[in-house]
Amino acid sequence: MTTEWHSREDLAHQVVTLAKQGVTRRAIARAMGISRNTVRALLQGHETGRDKETLALPPRPVRAPRQSKLDGIKPRIAELMLRFADITAQRIFETLREEGFTGCYTTVKNHVRAVRPPPRPTPSMTTPVYGLGEMSESDWSPYEVQFTHAKPTIVQALSYVLVGSKRKYFGLYESNDLHALMGVALSRIRPLRGLREPMQVRQPEARGAAMGKQSTHLQSTIPDIFKPFAVRRGHPNDKPRTERSFWEVERSFLNGRTFRDLDDMRAQLADWLDRIVDCRLLHKRTALERFAEEKEHLVSLPRHPYDTARVIYRVCGIDGFVDWLGNRYAVPYDHVTDILPVRITQRELFVYAADFRCVAKHELAPRGAGLRLDPAGLHPAPQRRSPMDLEQVRVAFGNMGERAAEFFALMSMGPPRVWGGQARQILLLRERYCSDELELALGHAASFGVLEHAAVERILAARAMPRTLDEYVAEETVERIEQTLGRARTRPRDLTEYDRLPITSASRCRTEETTAWSSEQQIPEPSNETVREEAAEAVTATSSSSDCDDI
């Protein structure tokens, strides 16, 4: 009985399976209906396939070599390339076309690329070589640092490298201007015992006469120590050691470290310089070992230190302060409106009088902090008093009524600087509205939780009537009388006293005439102005008579 199979792969699978089960080749051939030679070939192919690499995609077939149009002219191409070393494929193609070549340019180009060796890489610019003590390099690089206990700051990192021994120094500063460079160059050559002229520094200006401005100023300022010259921007090979040193700062110092503030960052930098940079091996020697040889070739330090501080002139303000980089520094009042010399170092600021006598000394504040620095107490700040007494405001609201007191209790839950101005504006509304109406408006506003002055004013405008001009005049009159006479009033006299006085004939005649005239004439109703004038005259007359009685 034969076993069915449908493909070559199915046959090979059944043959291998039966062979693994111990069935002989003869029995496999009978069962599958094939010859023993086929069984043997299938088993040998299976064993060979297990030892070979199996690919998901079939290998690319190898094409049979065919004749090319370049077969007869390859010697000519080699001759042209040997004769003209820099000849291009385009020029070779043009020459072959003139000689009868019928192929395309791509064929010539691919052949030229295959037979021509690639050009050897050449450096863009060779770096100059200097001996021991002949050159040092310096450059700046900004880094934005995220401090843990200070605000983020852009720190200017200085790299200073002695070319001979490759000994490096790195510093961290807040600015990279000319004065900072001068201070660094003179303060940091002391631990390195000096430097040889010249010194390379990067030039901020890139064109024209400004190319040498920085180096010329440095050389004219301190010519006894070094002679700097500026290098071109965009040419890193002019100072390759200091350019490469910033890679060392980024990879070895800034990477994987946290800093509390700038002072902590400087302390960690000094420790990194001592333990890592100076002890790193280069050509099986450390920087300190190489520096021991270069040390004898460096110039000696000057006996007197150079002052590299910045000197400017500032006008002392009327408040007794001078301005510098967004901060104000106190100066005695004796120098107000004077033009004063100001000397600025990396950490301190000194103010001098016209006779160059130091009148003030301050530590530099962070740039743009907006501080008023007066550590010596030259200008004591006046004690500011609140424009209104909050206790009096509370009493004023309580005098208006319970609703006003409740409104004030709700308003005063916040800080006084928030509700103090609102309370004052509300009290000023009493000039236009009666206190009773204002109290009702405050109660209405408190019921809705509206505590702003504008809301109370809108409620009054909708529900109350402003006081008229007559009421204003009457109140002003009462206030003026109270200011003149005080709150005490003269007790009125008993009118029966006038009846007991003797009546003369002349007064009797005047009384009869007045009575007769009043009966004949109709007396008009007096106006408000007349009443007010007569009331004022009566008060004045009463006060005069009371004074006479007292006498």
Secondary structure, DSSP 8 states (H G I E B T S, - for coil): ------SHHHHHHHHHHHHHTT--HHHHHHHHTS-HHHHHHHHHHHHHHHHS---SS-----------TTTTTHHHHHHHHHH-TT--HHHHHHHHHHTT--S-HHHHHHHHHHHS-------SS------TTS-EEEEEEEEEE--SSS--EEEEEEEEEETTT--EEEEEES--SHHHHHHHHHHSTTTTT---S-EEEE-S--SGGGGGHHHHHHHHHSTTT--EEEE-TT-GGGSHHHHHHHHHIIIIIITT---SSHHHHHHHHHHHIIIIITT-EETTEEHHHHHHHHGGGS----SS-----EEEEEE--TTSEEEETTEEEE--GGGTT-EEEEEE-SSEEEEE-TTS-EEEEEE---TT---EE-TT-SS-------SS-HHHHHHHHHHH-HHHHHHHHHHTTS-HHHHHHHHHHHHHGGGTS-HHHHHHHHHHHHHTT---HHHHHHHHHHH-----HHHHHHHHHHHHHHHHH-S-------THHHHTS---HHHHHHHHHHHHHHHHS------HHHHHHHHHHHHHHHHHHHHHHH-
